[in-house]
Amino acid sequence: MYFKDLTPYKYRESEIEMKNVAWLEKGHSFIKGKVPGEFKDMLWKYMLYPVSVCRGFQKCPFCSLGENKIPMTTYNGQTRSVGYYELRVWGKGNTIYAVTSLIFHYMESHRYQPPKEFIEAVMNSDDPDNDEYYNKVLSLKQGHDFWLKTDRTLVDESEMDKKSTGSFPNTLNTSKVLFYTPKGNYGRVIYDDGTKERISYLAICKSDLNSGFYLYKCNKKYQIESEDLFNSIDECMKAKTVGGTDPEEIAWISKNDE
């Protein structure tokens, strides 16, 4: 479901006017970049208060998570289930923002940069972790005490699949990972705005969309910073990296050997 950032909220019937934030979809471009750590710290507190909770869930349109796997997002050591509820943020002049709960996943995995107006609204807001904000959300038609009373979106990591913890992802940008490298220094990517990202992993992937093979260059969070398309796996393995690493010195790990 796509709605351009800051357009009027129309996804569900609402008794109040709101602005859309982070309603992304494949085929629609969005701004990428870094966001302040203080912003993420404050926004994470809003994840305590899910509204418009659904029985089903929305999957990330840019990832392949499996047919029935509820999306999850991790920040500062905490993991939450997402994709089946929204957030509400109050800004200046009683402006209210309707935010998809996938926003953290979009920022952390796909470098989504929310509008400056929204970032400022969150950073200038009062701490939402209090009874006043709780009651404000509860007063909304979409707010339900069942979800607000306790931190129901927080995932008990002891119950998560331990086999997946710390392992390299099986897919990147909907492409199947065939080979990947140990964590290392494979150069840097410099963006037009001057920001730099260190390449910590390389991955060779196969997409159903074409007959070639992708060489993805990823940061330490497995986010793709750069990509090249080659005709074969061998060409991927012999390609020079951003930092000029000798291809002969790169140790490739096969996903089939895990």
C-alpha positions as CSV (number, residue, x, y, z in Angstrom):
1,M,0.0,0.0,0.0
2,Y,1.6,3.2,-1.1
3,F,0.9,6.8,0.0
4,K,3.4,9.6,-0.6
5,D,4.9,11.1,2.5
6,L,2.9,14.0,4.1
7,T,-0.2,13.4,2.0
8,P,-3.6,13.2,3.8
9,Y,-4.2,9.8,5.5
10,K,-6.9,7.9,3.7
11,Y,-6.0,4.2,4.4
12,R,-8.7,3.8,7.1
13,E,-11.7,5.8,8.2
14,S,-10.5,8.3,10.8
15,E,-12.2,11.0,12.9
16,I,-9.2,13.2,12.6
17,E,-7.0,14.6,9.8
18,M,-3.5,13.0,9.6
19,K,-0.4,13.0,7.4
20,N,1.1,9.8,5.9
21,V,4.6,8.8,6.8
22,A,6.5,5.7,5.6
23,W,3.8,4.1,3.4
24,L,6.3,2.6,0.9
25,E,5.7,0.3,-2.0
26,K,7.8,-1.3,-4.8
27,G,7.9,0.8,-7.9
28,H,7.7,4.1,-6.0
29,S,10.9,6.0,-5.2
30,F,11.7,7.3,-1.8
31,I,14.4,9.5,-0.3
32,K,17.4,7.6,1.2
33,G,19.9,8.9,3.7
34,K,21.0,8.9,7.4
35,V,18.7,10.0,10.2
36,P,19.8,11.4,13.6
37,G,20.3,8.8,16.4
38,E,18.3,11.0,18.8
39,F,15.4,10.8,16.3
40,K,15.5,7.0,16.3
41,D,15.8,6.8,20.1
42,M,12.6,8.9,20.5
43,L,10.7,7.2,17.7
44,W,11.4,3.8,19.2
45,K,9.4,4.8,22.3
46,Y,6.4,5.4,20.1
47,M,6.5,1.7,19.1
48,L,5.1,1.0,22.6
49,Y,1.7,2.3,21.4
50,P,0.3,0.4,18.4
51,V,-3.0,1.7,16.9
52,S,-5.2,0.4,14.0
53,V,-4.1,-3.2,14.9
54,C,-5.0,-5.7,12.1
55,R,-5.4,-9.5,12.2
56,G,-3.2,-9.8,9.1
57,F,0.1,-8.1,8.4
58,Q,1.9,-6.1,5.8
59,K,5.1,-7.6,4.5
60,C,8.1,-5.4,3.4
61,P,7.7,-5.0,-0.4
62,F,11.5,-5.0,-0.8
63,C,12.4,-8.2,1.1
64,S,11.5,-11.8,0.8
65,L,10.4,-12.9,4.3
66,G,8.4,-16.0,3.4
67,E,4.7,-16.4,3.0
68,N,3.6,-16.4,6.7
69,K,6.5,-14.8,8.5
70,I,5.6,-11.7,10.5
71,P,8.2,-8.9,9.9
72,M,10.4,-8.0,12.8
73,T,12.7,-5.1,13.5
74,T,15.6,-4.7,15.9
75,Y,17.0,-1.5,17.5
76,N,19.3,-1.1,20.5
77,G,19.0,-4.8,21.4
78,Q,15.2,-4.9,21.4
79,T,13.2,-6.7,18.7
80,R,9.6,-6.0,17.9
81,S,7.1,-7.6,15.6
82,V,5.8,-5.1,13.0
83,G,3.6,-4.8,9.9
84,Y,0.2,-5.2,11.5
85,Y,-0.3,-1.8,13.3
86,E,0.4,1.9,12.9
87,L,1.8,4.7,15.1
88,R,0.5,8.2,15.8
89,V,2.8,11.2,16.4
90,W,1.6,14.6,17.3
91,G,3.5,17.6,15.9
92,K,3.2,21.3,15.9
93,G,-0.2,23.0,15.5
94,N,-2.0,19.7,16.3
95,T,-0.6,18.0,13.2
96,I,-0.9,14.3,13.5
97,Y,1.2,11.8,11.6
98,A,0.0,8.3,10.7
99,V,3.0,6.1,10.5
100,T,3.4,2.5,9.4
101,S,5.1,0.3,12.0
102,L,7.5,-0.9,9.3
103,I,9.3,2.5,9.5
104,F,12.2,1.2,11.5
105,H,12.7,-1.7,9.1
106,Y,12.7,0.7,6.2
107,M,15.2,3.0,7.9
108,E,17.6,0.2,9.1
109,S,17.4,-2.1,6.1
110,H,16.6,0.1,3.1
111,R,18.0,3.5,4.2
112,Y,14.6,5.2,4.1
113,Q,14.9,8.8,5.3
114,P,11.6,10.2,6.7
115,P,10.6,13.8,5.8
116,K,12.5,16.5,7.7
117,E,9.1,17.8,9.0
118,F,8.4,14.5,10.7
119,I,11.9,14.1,12.0
120,E,11.7,17.5,13.7
121,A,8.2,16.7,15.1
122,V,9.5,13.5,16.7
123,M,12.7,15.1,18.1
124,N,10.7,18.1,19.5
125,S,7.9,16.0,21.0
126,D,7.5,15.3,24.7
127,D,8.7,11.9,25.8
128,P,5.8,9.6,24.7
129,D,6.6,7.0,27.5
130,N,4.1,8.5,29.9
131,D,0.4,8.3,31.0
132,E,-0.5,11.6,29.1
133,Y,0.5,10.1,25.7
134,Y,-1.0,6.8,26.6
135,N,-4.4,8.4,27.3
136,K,-4.1,10.6,24.2
137,V,-3.7,7.5,22.0
138,L,-6.4,5.6,24.0
139,S,-8.9,8.4,23.1
140,L,-8.5,7.7,19.4
141,K,-11.0,5.5,17.7
142,Q,-8.1,3.3,16.6
143,G,-6.6,3.0,20.1
144,H,-7.4,-0.1,22.1
145,D,-6.5,-0.7,25.7
146,F,-5.7,-4.4,25.0
147,W,-2.6,-3.4,22.9
148,L,-1.6,-0.3,24.9
149,K,-1.7,-1.8,28.4
150,T,1.4,-3.9,28.0
151,D,4.3,-4.0,25.6
152,R,2.7,-6.6,23.3
153,T,4.8,-6.0,20.2
154,L,8.1,-6.7,22.0
155,V,9.5,-10.1,21.0
156,D,11.0,-12.5,23.6
157,E,14.2,-13.3,21.8
158,S,14.6,-16.5,23.8
159,E,11.6,-17.8,21.8
160,M,13.0,-16.8,18.5
161,D,14.7,-19.2,16.1
162,K,18.3,-19.3,17.4
163,K,19.5,-20.8,14.2
164,S,18.9,-17.5,12.4
165,T,20.6,-15.4,15.0
166,G,23.8,-13.8,13.7
167,S,23.7,-15.7,10.4
168,F,23.9,-14.0,7.0
169,P,20.5,-13.4,5.5
170,N,19.1,-15.9,3.0
171,T,17.8,-13.1,0.7
172,L,18.9,-9.6,-0.1
173,N,16.5,-7.3,-2.0
174,T,14.4,-10.3,-2.9
175,S,17.4,-12.0,-4.4
176,K,18.6,-15.4,-3.1
177,V,22.0,-15.4,-1.5
178,L,24.3,-18.0,-3.0
179,F,27.7,-16.9,-1.6
180,Y,28.8,-14.4,1.0
181,T,32.1,-13.3,2.6
182,P,33.1,-13.1,6.3
183,K,32.9,-9.6,7.8
184,G,35.8,-7.5,6.7
185,N,36.9,-4.2,5.1
186,Y,35.9,-4.2,1.4
187,G,36.2,-0.4,0.8
188,R,33.7,2.4,1.0
189,V,30.7,3.9,-0.9
190,I,30.5,7.7,-1.1
191,Y,27.1,9.1,-1.8
192,D,26.2,12.4,-3.5
193,D,25.5,14.1,-0.2
194,G,29.0,13.3,1.0
195,T,28.0,10.5,3.4
196,K,30.3,7.5,3.5
197,E,29.5,3.8,4.2
198,R,32.0,1.1,4.8
199,I,31.5,-2.2,3.0
200,S,31.6,-5.0,5.5
201,Y,30.3,-7.9,3.4
202,L,30.1,-9.0,-0.2
203,A,27.3,-11.3,-1.4
204,I,26.6,-13.1,-4.7
205,C,22.8,-13.4,-5.3
206,K,20.4,-14.7,-7.9
207,S,17.2,-13.0,-8.8
208,D,14.2,-14.4,-10.6
209,L,13.9,-11.1,-12.5
210,N,16.8,-11.7,-14.9
211,S,19.4,-14.4,-15.9
212,G,22.4,-12.7,-14.3
213,F,24.0,-12.7,-10.9
214,Y,24.2,-9.7,-8.5
215,L,27.3,-8.8,-6.6
216,Y,26.0,-6.9,-3.6
217,K,28.2,-4.7,-1.4
218,C,26.7,-4.5,2.1
219,N,27.4,-2.6,5.3
220,K,27.7,-4.2,8.7
221,K,23.9,-4.4,9.0
222,Y,23.6,-6.4,5.7
223,Q,22.1,-3.3,4.0
224,I,23.0,-3.1,0.3
225,E,25.2,0.0,-0.4
226,S,26.1,-0.8,-4.0
227,E,25.4,-3.5,-6.6
228,D,26.7,-4.8,-9.9
229,L,25.2,-7.3,-12.3
230,F,27.4,-10.0,-14.0
231,N,26.7,-13.0,-16.3
232,S,28.2,-15.6,-14.0
233,I,29.2,-16.4,-10.4
234,D,32.8,-16.6,-11.6
235,E,32.7,-13.0,-12.9
236,C,31.3,-11.9,-9.6
237,M,34.1,-13.6,-7.7
238,K,36.8,-12.1,-10.0
239,A,35.4,-8.6,-9.9
240,K,37.4,-5.8,-8.2
241,T,35.8,-4.5,-5.0
242,V,35.3,-0.8,-4.2
243,G,38.5,-0.8,-2.1
244,G,40.5,-2.7,-4.7
245,T,40.7,-5.9,-2.6
246,D,42.4,-8.6,-4.6
247,P,39.7,-11.1,-5.6
248,E,42.1,-14.0,-4.9
249,E,42.2,-13.0,-1.2
250,I,38.4,-13.1,-0.7
251,A,37.1,-16.1,1.1
252,W,33.6,-17.0,-0.2
253,I,31.2,-19.0,1.9
254,S,28.5,-21.0,0.2
255,K,25.0,-20.9,1.6
256,N,24.7,-24.6,0.8
257,D,27.5,-25.4,3.2
258,E,25.7,-23.9,6.3
